[in-house]
Amino acid sequence: MKTKLLVIIALICCAGCQTKKDNKEADAAGKDTYMNPLLDAGAEPWATFYNGKYYYTQGTESEISLWVTDDITNLRNAEHKIVYVPENQKSRFHLWAPEIHRIDNKWYLYYTADDGNTDNHQIYVAENDSEDPMQGAFRFKGHISTDADNNWAIHASTFEHRGKQYLIWSGWQKKKTDMETQCIYIAGMENPWTLSSGRVLISQPEYEWERQWISPDGSKTAYAVYVNENPQAFFSQSGDKVLIYYGASGGWTPYYCIGMLSADADSDLLDPAAWHKSDSPVFMQNPKDSVFGTGGISFIPSPDQKEWYMLYHARQIPNDAPGAIDSRTPRLQKIMWNAQGIPELGTPVKVGSPLSKPSGK
């Protein structure tokens, strides 16, 4: 009887030890993984990594908020606040796709806004000379006029290449009439708020996958809208290629996807002939796992800068009903590289799937 009692006690102790071990392993796994979405709502996610911190923002209607964290996968618990509210009547509404950039030891917010009429969208810039963009104040710096006619312009992004600063954006070639076509432009920059060259057209919707504007349920805009928008610059692994990723087709449809332009790093980036377009999307919907309308892409490194990740938005239904709340959410996914050193973006993963956290965190 005594022997049986000792065996039972030993079994209980072992079971307890195993449970503690399992709990520890589960805790460790939870600390090493994350799941999408990063937030319960938000589109056009964008972040930059500076001095060990990620500064994140996303599209809004009337103000720009900024999140700061050393763990981009933990945005839900990150410090965040409103850092800029436009006062100019021409730039107070529909603040699409804001981005924050560190240029010449100052912070610049690039954003698109209008006077209440979305047909009047233009690009604007605010400046903050504080070391920490969560401190100090962003002050209106100016309007970036992209052409003599001040054509509609949205989704501005800037990048530096071999000592030169460039602006890329989406805009109209001319005022719309019975249809709308959004194209990708590039220009040189004299300073963070002034262009030094005329705009150069480098992409317009030409493939079928760039020209979808009617959702499967028949919902559509009042007229045909063909879309190339939200350009983002990136580079090949060896730096021999300059890459521009962009959103194609209507963002309100499940067909919204990512295309890619590439140019040799030694080429003249202001020469349209330098740019070559992929003939198919490089990132698109995954209906099997209920991921639709993939877009709003941007790129950030892991904390140790050994890996690269892309931020993007998507929804879990093919399209929102007319007048419904925008159901897009921000997501994060690791990228890989092919044999030529070009990013392989893969397939968007299902919401709730455990993913390994970026290295160095």
N, C-alpha and C positions, 0 to 999 in steps of 0.2 A: 504493500500500500504506500509506504514511504517512497519507494522507487517510482511508482506511478505519479505521485504528487510532484516529485522533483522533475519528472519528464514534462508534466503539464505546465509547471512554472517556467521551465526552460523554453517550451513552445510559445508561451505567452510573451516571454521576454524577446524571443527571436522575432515574433510577429510585430511586437512594438518597435523593435529596432528596424525591421523592414519597412514599417509604415513611416517612421521618421526619415528613413533613407529615401523612400518614394516621395515624401513631401519635400525634402530638400532638393531632389532632382527636379521635381515639378516647379519649385520656386526658381531654381537655376535656369530651367528652360524658359520660364516666364520672363526672366530678366534678360535673356539672350534673344528673345523674339519679340516681334510686334505684329499687329494686324491692321489692315486697311478697313475703313478709311481713317485718316489721321484726325479729322474733325467730322462732326455730324452734318455740316453744310459748308459750302464754299466752292467756288470755281476759279479758274485762272490762278492756281497756286504758284508762288515764286519765292525763292529764298537765295540768300548769299551767305557764305561762310567767311567770317572775319574774326581773327584773334580768338579762336576756339569757340565761337558762338555762331549759331544760325539765326539770321534775321529773316523772318517769314512774313509775307503779306498775301492778300488775295483780293479778288474783285469785290467792289462794294457799290453802293448807290450814291452816298453823300459825304463819306469821309474815308480816310485811309487809316487802317489799324496795322500795328506791327507787333509780332510775337518775337520773343528772344528766348533761346534755349541752347544748352549744350547737347541735347538729344532731340533731333528732329522727329524721331518717332514718338515723342511724348508731348506733342503740341497741346494736348488736352489740359496738361498741367503747367504749361509755359506761362510766364509773365506776358501780358499783352495789354496794349492800350491804344487809344486813338492818338495818332501823332500829327495828323494834318486834316484840316477842314477848309476847303477853298472858300474864299470870300468873294472873288470875282464872279459876277452873275453869269458870265460866259462859260465858266468852268466849274459850276457848282453841282452838276447833276450827272448821274450815270458814270461813275468813276471806274471804268473798266481796266482790268489788267495792270494794276500798279506794280512797279518794280523799284527796288532800292539798290543803288550802286555806289561804291566807294571810288571816287575819282579825284586825284590831286589833293588827297588828305581832307576831302569833304564828302558829305553824303548827299546824294541826289535822288529824289523821287521822280520817276517818270510815270505819268498817268494820262489817261484819255478822259475827256469830259465834254459836256455840252451845256447849253443854256436851257435845257428842258426838252429840246427837240433833238432826237438822236441823229437826225440828218446833219446836224451842225457839230459833230464830234471833231475835236482837234487835240493836238498833243501839247501837254504842259509840263513844266518842271518846277520843283521846289528844292531849296538848298538848306543844308544844316551843317555848320562848321564844327559841331561837337564831335569829339572822338567816339562817343557813344550815341547812336541815333535814337536811343530811348530817352536821351537827355537833350538839353538845348531846345531849339525850335526850328521847324521847317518853315521857311519863308518863300513865298511865291517868287520865282526867278524869271519866268517868262513863258511865252508861247512859242513853240517851234513851228514856224511857217514852212511847210514842206514843198510848196510850189507857189508860183505867182498868183494862181487862182484860189489858193487856200482850200484845195479840195479836201473832202472828208478824209481824215487820217486817224488811225487807232493803233493800239498795241505796239507802242514804241519800246524798243530794246536797244541797248548800246553795248559795244564790245571794242576791245583794243587789239590790234594786230600789228606787230612790228613797228611799234611807236606811233601808230595812227589810230585815232578814235573814229568809229563808225556808228551810224544810227540805222536801224532797220525797222520797218513798220509795214502796216497794211493800209492801203488807201484806194480811192477811186482814181481812175485815169481822167475822168471828167464827171460832171454832175450827172446823177442818175436820171433816166427818163422813165421808160416802162420796164426796166430791169436794173439789176445792180451787180456789178462785178468788182470784187475786192482782189487787189494785186499786192505782191510783195515788192517793196522798194528798199534801196540802200543809198546812203549819202555819206560823204565825209563830214567831220565835225571840226569847227574852229575852236570851240569850247563846249562844255557840257550842255549848253542851252542854245547854241547857234550852229547852223550847218555851214560848211565851207564849200559845198558843191551843190549842183542841181540834183534832183532825185533821179535815180536810175532804176528802171523796171527790170527785175530779175526773175519774176515768176507771175504767171496769171493762170486761172483755172482753165485747163485744156483737156485733161483726162476725165473720163466718166466719173471716176471716184472723187474728183474734185468739184463736181457739179451737181451733187445730190441736194435737193432742197425740199423734197416731199417725203414725209414719214410714212411708214407702212400703213398706219391707220388713216392716211389721207390728209392729215393736218399739214398745213403749209403756210408760207408767208403770202402776202397779198399779191406778190409778183415774183418772178424768178430771181433768185439770189445765188450767184456762184462765188465760192469763197476760197481765198487763200489769205490766212491771217495768223496772228500771234507768232511771228518769227522769233526764233531763239538761236543764237550762235553757239557753236561748240567746235571741237577740234578732234581730228583723228588721234589715235594713241601716240603716234610718232610726231605729230604736229605738221605733217606734210600736206594736210588737207584742212581747209576751212569749211565747216558744215553749217548749214542753216536749216533747222527743222521748223515746220509750220503746220498749222491746222488747215484741213481741207474739207469742203462740203459744209452744209449748214450745221451749226453747233446744236440746233434744236432737234436734229435727226439722230438716229442711231449710227448713221454712216460717217459721222464726224471722225476724222482719222488724222494721222500724221504723215506728211510727206517730207522729203529731204532734198536740199540743194547742196552741191559740193563744188569747190573750186580749189585749184592748186594753191598752196600757201605762197608761192612765188609770183602768182598772177596779179593782175590789176583788178582788185575787187570791185572797182567802179566800171568795169567793162562787162556788159551783159553777156558777151560771148564766153567769159571765164566760168560762168555758172552752168552746171549740168543737173538736171532734175531726175530723180528716181522715177521709173515708169510705173511703180506700184506703191501703195502705202508701206511705211516701215513700222507702223504701229496702228492697230485698229481694233474694233469691237471684238468681243469674245462671247457670243450669244449663249454658248454652252454653259458658261459660268455666270451668266446674267451681268455682263459688263458691256455697256453701250456708250456711244458718244465720247470716245477717248480723245482728249486733247489738252490744251493749256500746258504744254510740256515745258519743263525747265530742268537744269542739271546742277547738282551739288556733289561735293566730295564727301567721303566718310570723314570722321574726326581725325583719323591718322592719314588721310588723303591717299590711301592705298586703293580705294574702291570709288566707283562713281555710281550715283543714283539719279533717277529721274523722278521729278514731281509731275503729276498730271491729275486731271479731273475726269470723272466718269459718272454715269448713273446706273442704277440697277434695273431700270425699265427702258424700253426702246426710246420713248420720248414722253415728256411731260404733257399733260392735257393743256389746251389753250387756257391761259389765265391761272394755271396751277403754280404753286411755289416751286422754284427751281430745286430739283432734287440732286444736282451734281454735288459730289464730295471730293475732297483732295486725297490723293493717294501717293504712295512712295514705292519704288521698285528698283532693284539693282539692275544695272546694265552690264553686258559682257562685250567682248570685242571679237571680231572675226579675223581671219588670217591676214587681211589687208589693214587691220588696225581701225576699222570702221565700227562704231557701236552697233551691237545687236540688241535691240530693245525688247525682243521676245514677245510674249503674249500677256495681256493684262490678267492678273490673278483674281480669283474670286474673293469677294469681301469675307473677312473672317478667317482667311487662311494664314497660319503662322508663317512668318518670314524671319530670317535671321537679321538681327540688327546690324547696322553698319560697323565695320571694323574700327577698333580704337575706342569703342564706347563700352 
